[in-house]
Structures are given as C-alpha cells and as structure tokens.
C-alpha cells in the first residue's frame, strides 16, 4: 500500500509540473518581405511612432498578414529591409540623410483566449556606432483601435541588443477582453553610414497556455488515492 501511494504521489508531482504551462511559438516563419511605403515624417522609425502610424502602414483590412518594409515614399527614401529565409533574419540598412528604415509584422493570434501570457523577443546586432534603433509591439481591438504594448529605443554603442518583453497580467487581460487577435511589431533603424547594416535574429512571439489534460488526470489519481486509503481504513 505504501509503495502504491508513493507511486501515486510521484505521478501527481510530475503531472502538476506538466500541467503548469506550455509555451507555443506563435510567430510564423519569415518567408518574404513586401515593400510598402509610408510617410510618417520620421516617426515610424523612431521612438515617436504612434498608433495612427501603425494602423496607416499595416492596419488596413486589405493588408495580408506578413512582413513589410518601408521603401521609396516621402521621408523613407529608398530604404528597404531584406530577409534571409535560411537563418530567419532581417537586415535593416542604414540610410544616411533619410528618416530611417522599418520592418513591420502583421500577424493574427488564433484563439487568443487560450493564452495566459505573451512574450516578445529579438536580438539585434549593429554594424558599429552611428544609427539608432527602435522597436514596438501593438495589438488591435475589435473596434479597430491600435493599442501599444511595449516600445523601446537605443543609440548604437556597438554592442548586441537583446530585447525580451513579457506582457503584464493587465495587458494580457485587456488584450483578451478587447483584442481581435491582430498583433503588430515594428523594428526601425535611423541614421548611420550608408552600407552599414543591422541584423535582427531570434525574432519570437511566444504564447503561454495552461494544459488542462494533466490536471484532469491528477484529479483522477487523487480520487484513486483517497479510495485506496478508505478501503485500507475499512479493512
């Protein structure tokens, strides 16, 4: 009996660990990047980016999910990002004398209600000193509004920039209550010398969700343990 109960306890501990959470990579593979110009007077590639900028550039209902790059429009003169599908990286060229270059992602999270958390991350390797870099993450509401989740910028000091942001509980609750599943990420580069490129790798949007099956199984094991103890007392 003791051996059986000990086995049940070990099984419960393993199931509890498995049931706590599971992490799913939500961001699709980078297959291509489409050229889409937008004149934001320099805000799009800088820390002054607005919800209106994101919606105007990427939020059109006719705009399909995927990666986009600014190019050939107003203050975003002849700058465009490129992708490497082999190593899943994005290159942001430095364009001296322009307002910068941006890569932007529009994607849809299916069944957003099943996720308990989201984490956005990437690694940017700069070419050297000179340009500045920015990032921002947004979601769209059922009313079509764009809401900022996080934003950051830094000057280029030559070191690798590792970014990782976990949505707060309040942000996640608001997104589940009001969001339509659309998520937008914008990565920008401004300044620097022509021909010096920054490379962005390990771009990720991970979702964390509870796993119900092990928890249900653990309840069954608890019931079995209780039944065995009861039988032991009766005997």
N, C-alpha and C positions, 0 to 999 in steps of 0.2 A: 504493500500500500504506500509506504513512504517513498519507494522508488518511483511509483506511478505518479504520485503527487509532485515529486521533484521534476519529473519529465514535463508535466503539465505547466509548472511554473516557468521552466526554461522556454517552453514553447510560447507562453504568454509574453515573456520578455522579448523574444525575437519578433513576434507579431506586432507588439507595441512599437518597436523601433521601425519596422517596415511600414506601419500604418501612419506614422507621424507626418510624413510628407514625401512627395515625389517631385522631382524637377524635370520640366519639359522645355526643350529648346523651341521657341516659337518663331524666331526669325527665319524666314526662308533662305535658301541658298542664293548667293549672288550670281545671277545668270547673265545679266546685262545691265546697262545704264542708259536711260533715254535722255536726250537733250531737250531741256525745257527752260527757255529764257524767262527772266522776271526782273523788273526794275524796282528795287526797294530802297533806292538811294543809299545803298551800303548797309542797311540794317540786316539783311538776310545772312550775310557772312560775319556779322558782328554780334556783340552781346546785347544790342538794342533790338534784336529780332522781335516781332510782335505776332500775336495770334492771327491778325489780319494778313501778315506776310505769309504765314504758313498756309492759311486757307486759300489765299490767292494763287500761291505757287503750286501746291499739291492737293488742295482740298476739293477740287472740282469733282462732281459726281461722274463726269466723263473720264476722269483720270484713273487709269487702272492701277492696281497695286503694283509696286516695284520700286526700283531705284531711279532717281532722276539727277541730272546735273544742270546747273546754270550754264548758259552759254549765249554769247552774241546778242545781248539785249541791254541797251542803256548802260548803266554803270557796271554791269557784269561782263564787260567787253571781252570777247574771245577766250574766256576761261572755261574750261570744262574738266570735270573729273573723269577718271577712267577706272576700270575694274580689271582684276585678274581673277578669272573664274577658277584657275588652278589652285591658288592658295587662298581664295576668298578674301581678297584685299581690295582696298580702294585707294587710289592715288589722287591727292589734291595738289595741283600745280600752284606755284607761287607766280602771281602776275603783277609785276611792279607797275604802279601807276593806275591800277584798277581798284574797284571796291572789294575784290576778292572772288573766290570760287566756292561753290557749295555743292555737296552731295546730299540728297534728301531721300528718305524712305517713306513710302505709304504702304501700310500693311493692315490686315484685318485679323484680330484675335477671335477665333470661333469659340463659342461657349464661354465667354468671359466670366460668367457666374461661377464656374467650377474652380477658378483660381483664387488662392488665398494671398498671393503676392506676386510681384513682378520685379525683375532686376535687369537693368540695362548696363552694358559694359562695352568697352573697346580699348585698344591700345594704339596710340599714335606715335610714330617715330618721325621726328622732324629732320629736315635736311641740315639744320645748323641755326645760327642766330638770324633774326630778321623778322619773319612773319609772326602773326598771332593766330590762335586757333580758338574755335568755339564749338560747342555742342548744345543741343536742346532736345527735349523729348516732350511730346504733346499727345493728348487724346481728343477725340471728337465726341460731342454729346448727341443725344437723339434729336436735339433741336438744331444741330449743325454748328454749334459753337466750338471753338478750339480752346482747350484748356492746357496751360503749361504744367508739366510735371517736374521738370528739372532743367537747369541751364547752367553753363559754366564757360569760362574762358581763361586763357593764359597766354603770356608772351612766350616767345620761343627762346628758351635758355639752353637749347641743345640737348636736353635730356628727354627720355621717353616719357610720354604722358599716359598713365594708366587711369582710366576712369571707370568707376563702378558705383551705381546708384540703385538702392533698394527703395521702392515706393513705400511711403508711410502707410500705416493702417488706415488713416483718414483718407489719404489719396486713393487707396485701393477701394475703400467703401464707396467713395463718391463716383469712382470710375464704373463700378459695378452697378450703382444705382442710376447713373445718368448717361453712361457711355454707350455708344453704338458699336463698339468693337474696333473702330478705326484708330490706329496709332501712327504718329509721325515722328521721325527723327531727322534732325538737320545737323550736318557737320560742315564747318566752314573754315577757310583759310584766307587771310588777308595780308598784303604786304610782302616783303621779302624780295629776293632777286629772281629774275626770270630763269626758268630752267631748274630751280631747286624745288624738289617735290617732297611732300609729306606722305607717308604711307600709313594707312589705317588697317589694322588687323584685329582678329579675335572679336569681331562685332557680334554682340549677342543680346537677345532679349529672352530671358528665361522666366517661365511661369512655375509657381509652386502651388500644388494642389494636394488636398488630403486624399488618402487612399482608403476607401470605405471597406473593401473586402476583408483585409486582415483584421480590422476592428470587429467586424461582424463575427469572424471566426473566433476571435479571442473571447467574445461573449459566450459562444458555444462551449469553449474549453472551460470557462469559469462555471458554467452550468453543470458540466460534467464533473468538475472537481467538487462542487457543492453536493451533487448527488452521491458521489462516492463517499464523501465524509458522512453524509446522513446514513447511508447503508452501514457504514462502519460502526456508528453510534448505536443503531438498532441491533446489530449483531452482538 
